[in-house]
């Protein structure tokens, strides 16, 4: 739970950046009904908070967060789970609100427990503003010397390489940025640059297909983004544009980049923040990620059960891969913010080389108005299938009952997630074949 919880905290608060003046460092206590709680906080020059919350009963929690508009925000996690917190300084007191996470791992403000702590004598509160860069004295933040995106401005890269065997690519982490990997890709955050950079794989077969997908926008889970204008080329194998929309129901502005790698596939890079915080530092970091992106050498294929060289074309190798790829796959795509409904897809790949597929669609809009509309459809198919590649990426070919062959590129996007063509499927379980 701790990992998904920390990703949620990163996504929720990193968008707005740091704006701090209050220093919460110190030790605070609360005594009630024979039990004493002790809260110890340590705040650094960048506004990051670390500490502990302990009880005289022996319970202990780890506290991590940051200062946001003079309020400490973050997470408080113990062995049995955790909660979000807000720490409001009031003179010599600290009002601590513990907020339980809801079903989507976001704070549920209907479930709040409020505690009032008192600072121990001798630990006086301090005041501090945003810290000056070590190279820029006088209390003023150092201005970025990077040109605007599109004119060659790139953030400096560190030596840290970010990759995952299931992605098919790697990239260099920009200096000063931190990364946390999850089932949906990599999330990059910075201590002083407002914003979040989300990097996740796609299975497009050409840069033209990347552009088409980006022009359609991104609607997935808590993200809804639409391009504000025409996309532009970024080198030979990437396209970029400015997007607007919402992230976790909060208005955001974003720079989207779609990369296409020579061996196929690639990544989408979405750098987003609240509109009034959007700037060149965030854009340049996204550009640097895109420029550093490279295909991962096929060195994990043997570990993943794939094959290479002459063995890849052997009958036994393909049979082994078909056994590994066999299963039931499920997908649902919603209609987006302007209508209701969606399309449900099911595909079953049988170990014996046959497949079954079906889809149901239903859409409607304008409910309660004179412009109301709706549509519904159902399709099914069956035939045979074959595959080339490995369990992470390759080509899936289906031959329907009329003899028509269709090729799809596939690429894993997580432990139970795979793109087949342009459609993202969940691996629902083993194939149930007649």
C-alpha positions as CSV (number, residue, x, y, z in Angstrom):
1,X,0.0,0.0,0.0
2,X,2.8,2.4,0.8
3,X,4.0,2.7,-2.8
4,X,0.7,3.4,-4.4
5,X,-0.1,5.8,-1.5
6,X,3.2,7.8,-2.0
7,X,2.5,8.0,-5.8
8,X,-0.9,9.5,-5.0
9,X,0.7,12.1,-2.7
10,X,3.2,13.0,-5.3
11,X,0.5,13.4,-8.0
12,X,-1.8,15.4,-5.7
13,X,0.6,18.0,-4.4
14,X,3.5,18.3,-6.8
15,X,1.4,20.1,-9.4
16,X,1.2,23.3,-7.4
17,X,4.8,23.6,-6.5
18,X,6.3,25.0,-3.2
19,X,5.3,28.2,-1.6
20,X,6.5,28.2,1.9
21,X,7.5,30.6,4.7
22,X,6.7,28.7,7.9
23,X,9.2,26.3,9.5
24,X,7.5,23.5,11.3
25,X,10.7,21.9,12.7
26,X,10.3,20.9,16.3
27,X,8.8,18.5,18.8
28,X,5.1,18.6,19.7
29,X,3.1,16.6,22.2
30,X,-0.6,15.8,22.9
31,X,-1.8,14.1,26.1
32,X,-5.2,12.6,26.5
33,X,-6.7,9.9,28.8
34,X,-3.3,8.6,29.9
35,X,-1.8,8.4,26.4
36,X,0.8,10.8,25.0
37,X,1.4,11.4,21.4
38,X,4.7,12.9,20.3
39,X,5.1,14.5,16.8
40,X,8.7,15.2,15.7
41,X,9.2,17.2,12.5
42,X,12.3,18.2,10.6
43,X,11.9,20.7,7.7
44,X,14.8,21.4,5.3
45,X,15.7,24.5,3.3
46,X,13.6,23.3,0.4
47,X,10.4,22.9,2.5
48,X,10.5,19.1,2.7
49,X,9.2,17.6,5.9
50,X,10.3,14.3,7.5
51,X,9.6,13.0,11.0
52,X,7.7,10.6,13.2
53,X,4.4,10.4,15.1
54,X,4.7,8.0,18.1
55,X,2.5,7.0,21.0
56,X,3.3,6.1,24.5
57,X,1.4,2.8,23.7
58,X,4.3,1.9,21.3
59,X,2.7,2.7,18.0
60,X,4.9,4.7,15.5
61,X,4.3,6.3,12.1
62,X,6.6,7.8,9.5
63,X,5.8,11.3,8.4
64,X,6.8,12.7,5.0
65,X,5.6,15.8,3.2
66,X,6.3,19.4,2.2
67,X,5.2,22.9,3.0
68,X,2.4,24.3,0.8
69,X,1.2,27.9,1.4
70,X,2.4,27.8,5.1
71,X,0.7,24.4,5.7
72,X,2.4,21.1,6.0
73,X,0.9,18.4,3.7
74,X,1.9,14.8,3.1
75,X,1.4,11.3,4.4
76,X,1.6,9.5,7.7
77,X,2.3,5.8,7.3
78,X,2.6,2.9,9.7
79,X,2.8,-0.9,9.4
80,X,-1.0,-1.2,9.0
81,X,-1.4,1.6,6.4
82,X,-1.6,5.3,6.6
83,X,-3.4,8.6,6.0
84,X,-2.9,12.0,4.5
85,X,-2.1,14.8,6.9
86,X,-2.4,18.6,7.0
87,X,-0.4,20.5,9.7
88,X,-1.6,24.0,10.4
89,X,0.7,26.1,12.8
90,X,-1.2,28.3,15.2
91,X,1.3,30.1,17.4
92,X,2.7,27.6,19.9
93,X,0.2,25.0,18.7
94,X,0.0,22.7,15.7
95,X,-3.4,21.6,14.4
96,X,-2.9,18.2,12.8
97,X,-5.6,16.8,10.5
98,X,-5.4,13.1,9.6
99,X,-7.4,12.4,6.4
100,X,-8.2,8.9,5.4
101,X,-7.7,7.9,1.7
102,X,-10.8,7.2,-0.4
103,X,-11.3,4.4,-2.9
104,X,-9.1,6.2,-5.5
105,X,-6.3,6.9,-3.0
106,X,-7.2,10.6,-2.8
107,X,-8.0,12.4,0.5
108,X,-11.5,11.7,1.7
109,X,-12.4,14.9,3.7
110,X,-15.5,13.3,5.1
111,X,-13.2,11.1,7.2
112,X,-10.9,13.6,9.1
113,X,-9.5,13.3,12.6
114,X,-8.2,16.5,14.2
115,X,-5.6,16.7,16.8
116,X,-4.1,19.8,18.6
117,X,-0.4,19.5,19.6
118,X,1.6,21.9,21.7
119,X,5.2,22.7,20.9
120,X,7.6,21.8,23.6
121,X,9.3,24.7,25.3
122,X,12.7,25.6,23.9
123,X,11.8,24.6,20.4
124,X,10.7,27.9,19.0
125,X,9.1,28.2,15.6
126,X,11.3,29.6,12.8
127,X,10.5,31.6,9.7
128,X,12.0,31.1,6.3
129,X,11.2,32.1,2.8
130,X,12.0,30.2,-0.4
131,X,15.7,29.6,-0.2
132,X,18.1,31.3,-2.6
133,X,20.2,29.1,-5.0
134,X,23.7,28.6,-3.6
135,X,25.0,30.4,-6.7
136,X,22.7,33.3,-6.4
137,X,23.1,35.2,-3.1
138,X,20.8,37.9,-1.8
139,X,17.7,35.8,-1.2
140,X,16.6,35.8,-4.9
141,X,16.0,32.6,-6.8
142,X,18.4,32.0,-9.6
143,X,16.8,32.6,-13.0
144,X,16.8,29.8,-15.5
145,X,19.3,30.3,-18.4
146,X,17.6,27.7,-20.6
147,X,16.0,29.0,-23.8
148,X,12.3,28.3,-24.3
149,X,11.2,24.9,-25.6
150,X,11.5,24.6,-29.4
151,X,14.7,26.6,-29.5
152,X,17.1,24.0,-28.2
153,X,16.6,24.6,-24.4
154,X,17.1,21.4,-22.5
155,X,17.4,20.6,-18.8
156,X,20.8,19.2,-17.7
157,X,20.7,15.4,-17.4
158,X,22.0,13.3,-14.5
159,X,23.8,10.0,-14.8
160,X,20.7,8.1,-13.5
161,X,19.0,6.0,-16.1
162,X,15.3,5.1,-15.8
163,X,14.0,1.9,-17.4
164,X,11.9,-1.2,-16.9
165,X,12.1,-4.5,-18.8
166,X,8.4,-4.1,-19.7
167,X,8.7,-0.6,-21.3
168,X,11.2,-1.3,-24.2
169,X,13.0,2.0,-23.6
170,X,15.2,3.9,-21.2
171,X,15.8,7.6,-20.6
172,X,18.1,9.8,-18.5
173,X,16.7,11.5,-15.4
174,X,17.1,15.3,-15.6
175,X,19.2,16.8,-12.8
176,X,17.3,17.6,-9.6
177,X,14.3,15.5,-10.6
178,X,13.2,12.4,-8.7
179,X,11.4,9.4,-10.1
180,X,8.9,6.8,-8.8
181,X,7.9,3.9,-11.0
182,X,4.5,2.4,-11.0
183,X,2.2,0.2,-13.0
184,X,1.3,3.1,-15.2
185,X,4.9,4.2,-16.0
186,X,7.3,6.6,-14.4
187,X,6.3,9.8,-12.4
188,X,8.9,12.5,-12.1
189,X,8.8,15.3,-9.5
190,X,11.0,18.2,-8.4
191,X,11.5,19.9,-5.1
192,X,11.2,23.5,-6.5
193,X,9.7,23.2,-10.0
194,X,6.0,23.0,-9.9
195,X,4.6,20.1,-11.9
196,X,4.6,16.4,-12.6
197,X,6.1,14.6,-15.6
198,X,4.4,11.3,-16.5
199,X,6.2,8.9,-18.9
200,X,4.4,5.9,-20.1
201,X,4.7,3.4,-23.1
202,X,2.6,3.2,-26.2
203,X,2.5,0.7,-29.1
204,X,2.1,3.0,-32.1
205,X,3.6,1.6,-35.3
206,X,4.8,5.0,-36.8
207,X,5.4,8.6,-35.8
208,X,2.2,9.4,-37.9
209,X,0.2,7.1,-35.7
210,X,1.7,8.8,-32.6
211,X,0.6,12.1,-33.9
212,X,-2.9,10.8,-34.6
213,X,-3.2,9.4,-31.1
214,X,-2.0,12.6,-29.5
215,X,-4.3,14.8,-31.6
216,X,-7.3,12.7,-30.2
217,X,-6.2,13.7,-26.7
218,X,-5.6,11.7,-23.5
219,X,-8.6,10.4,-21.5
220,X,-7.6,7.8,-18.9
221,X,-8.5,7.4,-15.3
222,X,-8.1,10.9,-13.6
223,X,-6.5,12.5,-16.7
224,X,-8.4,14.4,-19.4
225,X,-6.3,16.4,-21.8
226,X,-7.0,17.9,-25.2
227,X,-4.5,19.7,-27.5
228,X,-5.0,23.5,-27.7
229,X,-3.7,23.8,-31.2
230,X,-1.8,21.9,-33.9
231,X,1.0,19.5,-33.0
232,X,4.5,20.2,-34.1
233,X,7.5,18.0,-35.0
234,X,10.2,17.6,-32.5
235,X,13.1,16.2,-34.5
236,X,12.5,13.3,-36.8
237,X,10.8,10.9,-34.5
238,X,8.7,12.9,-32.1
239,X,5.8,15.3,-32.0
240,X,4.8,17.8,-29.4
241,X,2.0,20.2,-28.4
242,X,0.3,22.1,-25.6
243,X,-2.7,20.5,-23.9
244,X,-5.2,21.7,-21.4
245,X,-7.7,19.8,-19.3
246,X,-7.9,18.3,-15.8
247,X,-5.8,16.0,-13.7
248,X,-7.6,14.5,-10.6
249,X,-10.3,17.1,-11.3
250,X,-7.9,20.0,-11.0
251,X,-7.4,22.3,-14.0
252,X,-4.0,21.8,-15.6
253,X,-1.9,22.9,-18.6
254,X,0.5,20.4,-20.1
255,X,3.2,19.9,-22.7
256,X,2.7,16.6,-24.4
257,X,5.5,14.8,-26.3
258,X,5.1,11.5,-28.3
259,X,8.3,9.7,-29.2
260,X,8.7,6.9,-31.7
261,X,11.7,4.6,-31.5
262,X,13.4,2.9,-34.4
263,X,12.5,-0.6,-33.2
264,X,8.9,0.4,-32.7
265,X,6.9,1.6,-29.8
266,X,8.1,4.5,-27.6
267,X,6.6,6.7,-24.9
268,X,4.3,9.6,-24.3
269,X,5.7,12.3,-22.0
270,X,3.2,14.5,-20.3
271,X,4.5,17.5,-18.3
272,X,1.7,19.1,-16.4
273,X,0.9,21.6,-13.7
274,X,-1.7,24.2,-12.7
275,X,-1.9,26.8,-15.5
276,X,-0.4,29.7,-13.5
277,X,2.7,27.6,-12.7
278,X,3.4,26.3,-16.2
279,X,6.8,27.5,-17.4
280,X,10.0,26.7,-19.4
281,X,11.7,24.8,-16.5
282,X,9.0,22.1,-16.7
283,X,8.9,22.1,-20.5
284,X,12.7,21.9,-20.8
285,X,12.8,18.9,-18.5
286,X,10.3,17.1,-20.6
287,X,12.3,17.9,-23.8
288,X,15.4,16.5,-22.1
289,X,13.6,13.2,-21.3
290,X,12.4,12.9,-24.9
291,X,15.9,13.6,-26.4
292,X,17.6,11.1,-24.1
293,X,15.1,8.3,-24.8
294,X,16.5,5.1,-26.4
295,X,15.3,1.6,-27.2
296,X,16.3,-1.0,-24.6
297,X,18.6,-3.7,-26.1
298,X,16.9,-7.1,-26.3
299,X,18.8,-8.5,-23.4
300,X,15.9,-9.3,-21.1
301,X,14.1,-11.5,-23.7
302,X,15.6,-14.7,-22.5
303,X,14.6,-13.9,-18.9
304,X,11.1,-13.0,-20.0
305,X,10.7,-16.2,-22.0
306,X,11.2,-14.7,-25.4
307,X,13.6,-15.9,-28.0
308,X,16.1,-14.3,-30.3
309,X,18.2,-15.1,-33.4
310,X,17.5,-18.3,-35.2
311,X,15.6,-19.8,-32.2
312,X,12.9,-17.1,-32.6
313,X,11.8,-18.6,-35.9
314,X,11.8,-22.2,-34.7
315,X,8.5,-23.9,-34.3
316,X,9.3,-24.9,-30.6
317,X,10.1,-21.2,-29.8
318,X,6.9,-19.9,-31.3
319,X,4.8,-22.6,-29.6
320,X,6.4,-21.7,-26.2
321,X,5.6,-18.0,-26.8
322,X,2.0,-18.8,-27.8
323,X,1.6,-20.7,-24.5
324,X,2.8,-17.6,-22.7
325,X,0.6,-15.2,-24.6
326,X,-2.6,-17.3,-24.4
327,X,-5.2,-15.8,-22.1
328,X,-8.3,-13.7,-21.8
329,X,-7.9,-10.0,-22.4
330,X,-10.4,-7.2,-21.5
331,X,-10.6,-3.5,-22.4
332,X,-13.1,-0.7,-21.8
333,X,-12.7,2.8,-23.2
334,X,-15.0,5.6,-22.0
335,X,-16.6,8.1,-24.3
336,X,-14.9,11.1,-22.6
337,X,-16.2,14.2,-20.9
338,X,-18.7,15.2,-23.6
339,X,-20.9,12.1,-23.8
340,X,-21.6,9.0,-21.9
341,X,-21.0,5.3,-22.6
342,X,-18.1,3.5,-24.1
343,X,-16.8,0.4,-25.8
344,X,-16.1,-3.0,-24.1
345,X,-13.8,-5.4,-25.8
346,X,-12.9,-9.0,-25.0
347,X,-10.3,-11.2,-26.7
348,X,-9.4,-14.8,-25.9
349,X,-6.2,-16.2,-27.3
350,X,-6.3,-20.0,-27.0
351,X,-3.1,-22.1,-26.6
352,X,-4.1,-24.2,-29.7
353,X,-3.9,-21.2,-32.0
354,X,-7.5,-20.2,-32.2
355,X,-9.0,-16.9,-31.0
356,X,-12.4,-15.5,-30.1
357,X,-13.3,-11.8,-29.9
358,X,-16.3,-9.6,-29.1
359,X,-17.1,-6.0,-28.5
360,X,-20.1,-4.0,-27.4
361,X,-20.5,-0.2,-27.8
362,X,-23.1,2.2,-26.4
363,X,-22.9,6.0,-26.6
364,X,-25.4,8.8,-25.8
365,X,-25.4,12.5,-25.3
366,X,-27.6,15.5,-24.7
367,X,-29.8,13.7,-22.2
368,X,-32.9,15.8,-21.3
369,X,-32.5,18.1,-24.3
370,X,-33.9,18.3,-27.8
371,X,-30.5,17.3,-29.1
372,X,-30.4,13.9,-27.3
373,X,-28.8,11.1,-29.2
374,X,-27.7,7.5,-28.7
375,X,-26.2,4.5,-30.5
376,X,-25.3,0.9,-29.8
377,X,-23.5,-1.9,-31.6
378,X,-22.2,-5.4,-31.1
379,X,-19.5,-7.4,-33.0
380,X,-17.9,-10.8,-32.7
381,X,-15.2,-12.7,-34.5
382,X,-13.2,-15.9,-34.4
383,X,-10.2,-17.4,-36.3
384,X,-6.6,-18.3,-35.7
385,X,-3.6,-16.4,-34.5
386,X,0.2,-16.4,-34.4
387,X,2.8,-14.3,-32.7
388,X,6.4,-13.3,-33.2
389,X,8.6,-11.5,-30.6
390,X,8.7,-12.1,-26.9
391,X,6.3,-11.7,-24.0
392,X,7.1,-7.9,-23.8
393,X,6.7,-6.8,-27.4
394,X,6.3,-8.1,-30.9
395,X,3.7,-8.7,-33.6
396,X,0.4,-10.5,-33.2
397,X,-1.3,-11.7,-36.4
398,X,-5.0,-12.8,-36.5
399,X,-6.6,-14.6,-39.4
400,X,-10.4,-14.3,-39.3
401,X,-12.9,-16.8,-40.7
402,X,-12.8,-15.2,-44.1
403,X,-9.0,-15.7,-44.3
404,X,-8.2,-12.0,-43.8
405,X,-4.9,-11.5,-41.9
406,X,-4.4,-8.5,-39.7
407,X,-1.2,-7.6,-37.9
408,X,-1.1,-5.8,-34.5
409,X,2.0,-4.6,-32.6
410,X,1.8,-5.5,-29.0
411,X,3.7,-4.1,-26.0
412,X,3.4,-4.8,-22.3
413,X,2.6,-1.7,-20.2
414,X,2.6,-3.4,-16.8
415,X,2.3,-6.7,-15.0
416,X,-1.3,-7.2,-16.1
417,X,-1.5,-4.6,-18.9
418,X,-0.8,-4.9,-22.6
419,X,-1.3,-2.7,-25.7
420,X,-2.6,-4.6,-28.7
421,X,-2.5,-2.2,-31.6
422,X,-3.9,1.1,-30.2
423,X,-6.1,-0.6,-27.6
424,X,-5.0,-1.0,-23.9
425,X,-6.1,-4.4,-22.5
426,X,-6.0,-5.8,-19.0
427,X,-5.0,-9.5,-18.8
428,X,-8.2,-10.9,-17.2
429,X,-6.9,-14.4,-16.6
430,X,-6.3,-17.7,-18.4
431,X,-8.1,-18.6,-21.6
432,X,-11.3,-20.5,-21.3
433,X,-11.4,-22.3,-24.6
434,X,-13.6,-25.2,-25.9
